[in-house]
Amino acid sequence: MRIFLIVALLLSVSFVAGCSRRADDRAPGGRVIVSYWEKWTGFELDAMQRVADDFNRSQDRIEVRILPVSQIDVKLMLATAGGNPPDLAGLWTFSVPDFAEKGALTPIDAALQRAGIGRERFIPVFWDLCSHRGFQWAIPVAPAALALHYNRALFREAGLDPDRPPRSLAELESMNEKLTLVELTRTGRVVRLPYAQLTPAEQRSHAFMIVRAGHLPQEPGWWLDLMGVWFGGSLFDGRRITADAPGNLAAFQWFRDITAKYGIENLRNYGATGGNFASPQNPFLSGRVAMELQGPWMHNFIGKYAPDLDWGVAPFPAADPAAGKDTTLVESDVLVIPRGARHPAEAFAFLAYLCQREPAEKLALGQRKFTALRETSPSFFAAHPNPHIREFVRLASSPNAHAAPRLCIWRECQEELRVAAGNALWGMATPEAALAQVQERVAWRWDRMQARWERVAEARRKEWLDRELP
Amino acid sequence: MNSRERRNLRTGLLFVSPWIVGFFMFTLYPVAASLFFSCCDYDVLSAPIWVGGMNYRDLAVDRVFWQSLNNTLLFSLLSLPLGMILALLLAILLNQPVRGRGAFRAIFFLPSLVPLVAGAMVWLWILNGRLGLLNQFLGMLGVQHPPQWMSDPLWTKPALVLMSLWGVGNSVVIYLASLQDVPRSLYEAAEIDGASAWMRLRHVTLPMISPVIYFNLIIGIIGTLQTFASAYVLFNGGGPGRSALFYAVYLYQNAFEFRQMGYACAMAWLLFLLILGLTWLATRATRKHVFYQ
């Protein structure tokens, strides 16, 4: 009996001890192990692994170990709350404000200053996306910008000049009519025609089937929440939520006009026939949509699933081509040091390494993106597999490069906007009503969060100053 | 209690202690904590701030909360009775002495063995508006414009109901077991009295298996109100116009996506009270119709 008791006691003690402390954090040879959680798998992870290997070889003090983690924001939140986070984590720019404001990250201002790393080294928009409430929380690695991808073969087929992509939204819509191919019954025969060649009565009747689309906002529809930037809209003016601003309303009106023009039922039928994104049935790769908004990653999918596609890249045209010249949306992968990381100084050494041109370019080439750095070596573009990479860098550096607003409630705001965009697109609400509801719900939440911030702001700022890296 | 009994008690407690400790740590404590957090502004990352009944007051005016509750209740109202009737019919059919009865039973039970997420992926294609098997079939029956199950807000809940009916195998097995428990002598007596097949079903079978019907009803109320996986996989984020945003999905969004754990805890407690209330109601309403031998 006594032996049983002792064994049970020992087991429970070792169990509890095992829960509270992580395994050894020293590699053989006395190196400090920096644990790094990354959201990527596949070739993006391999590229980061190669850069980490280089870093590990370059010195004998620190060893970065990468662990791919799915649903990283939820797991990082729980690990940080539980006091057992990794030393480094790979997030996205849009999650920085949320994590920072809730005290889950370590500010890196002083460390950056000591390492001589500042805003001037980066493409400004990416650096700024890593700051929140006056502190710097992350460094940008592997950013992305969005541009119009278009199928040059389909342009030729429609009698358009493949070297002359649309320069304004109006032009995009008129090209759209020529590129959209529909099937209908005319005097008893089934014919296929560009939408532009239908009679006004046929256009109004919606009695046709869409075989191929020129451009549709819902293809792929990943940025319906932020399309307002191409109409001069913004969601936040620094103080207030402005979801119902005229620019955002114009974007929603544009969604509505497109469904009204081509017919809800036709578009639903068309949408139901698209295959998975990462497959040869991807509508853009299979030539079922001629133009679509995408990022530099699209090149990888083209190479894999449609290597013969003749494609081009151009800035996605704005409603007002003069004021909205080179408008784009940007976001970036970022690396952060969670609160409670056990080796923040060593983790920062790896961050500083990634801010150097050579490793940054190696990572970008491996992940087939570009770097967040302002200066790029001439060999970078020559070596880059994506023939249009220069265009993405140019767009990211444009004064009209926008991003999701830096709000700690962005996920909710985004969810509301997506639902509202869908409601406007599919005729379930007028654009005005859809946006009014977003405005009401998000502004209410924002006021709540502001009130809460004001309660803790002083304490937080002091805490952050104290928590600066040694 | 003499010393031997005390020792026995101690030994017994020691043997069940893993369960007791587990229950206190992983069930009782979280449940109690969630009640506390439901009265807090809590984002998991920072310390909870006591706000009293604010979360509950906010829920009362949260349109999306009411929509998710409506969606869930409507789904339960469709799925639960249909599922129970279908399962009972299938069980009665599978109870008939026909050739290959075992194979049929296995086939009808098979879908309940398929993991929910994998099943949902298959249903994504069955329900596809243009290429889906279901609409191809409806087309063959001459339906001109078959429903757009995935993109029309009117049809998203019926789509989920269809999918839930696919998984009735579990209830079928339970009904089957109880059907086999009905004494043959009762049927024989009824037959001698001249009862038709319908009357035997109505006056012998149903009363005899009523405890099992009641059990399936209660389990069904609890299960359908908590539906999560199928809705989450098929309509991530709630589908068109949030028409398929279920209570459990909105709760999950608040807890893990919007980091409003306090709000989510309040939702969880309201759901608990709702299920408690409905179960009590169902028990009361069926009390006179459930017969125990």
Interface residues (C-beta under 8 A of the other chain):
Chain A: M1 F4 L5 A8 V74 M77 L78 T80 A81 D98 F99 K102 G103 A104 E265 R268 N269 G271 A272 T273 I409 R411 E412 E415 R418 V419 G422 N423 W426 M428 A429 Q437 R441 R452 R455 V456
Chain B: T11 L14 S17 D41 D43 V44 L45 S46 I49 R63 V64 N128 G129 R130 L131 G132 H145 Q148 M150 S151 D152 P153 G237 G238 P240 G241 R242 Q253 F256 E257 F258 R259
